[in-house]
Amino acid sequence: MKIKSLILSLLLCSFAFAGPHSSECVKKMVDQLKAGKYDAAFEAILDESPFIKGSVNVPNIKMQYTTLFQNVETQYGKPVNFEILNTKTVGTLERTGFLIQCEKNAWVIEITEYNNPVSKKQYVVNFKVVAEDEAFTKYGV
C-alpha cells in the first residue's frame, strides 16, 4: 500500500512541475495580447531562447506571428485566460499544449522547451498554433 501511495505522490509531483517555464511565457503572452501588444506577445514566447535566436530569422517569424495574433484577435476576440491541456516529456524535451480562451472562441498552442541539464534553465525551442482538428486528436478525450 505504501508503494502505491509513493508512486501516486511522485506522479502528482511530476504533473505539478509540468511546464512552469512555458506557463509563465504563455501568461506573459496572454497579458500582452490583452493589451494589443502583438510584438511583445511574440517576445514573451521567444523569452531570450538561444536556440530560436540562433536558428531562425527572428524578425521574419516575429512579423508572421504579429499578423497571426492580429487575425486571431479579430476572429476570436481578446484572450481572457489560458489552461494547460497536456504535457509530455521525452528526456530533456517537454511539450505542453495550452488552450487560450478568448471572448468568442478558443485556440490551442504548443510550446516545446528544452530543460538544459547543465545550466538548469528551460528554453523554448518550438512554438506553434495547433489546428482545431489536430487539437481534438491530441488533447480530446
Secondary structure, DSSP 8 states (H G I E B T S, - for coil): -HHHHHHHHHHHHHHHHSSHHHHHHHHHHHHHHHTT-HHHHHHHHHTT-HHHHHHS-HHHHHHHHHHHHHHHHHHH-SEEEEEEEEEEEETTEEEEEEEEEESS-EEEEEEEEEE-TTT--EEEEEEEEE-HHHHHHHH--
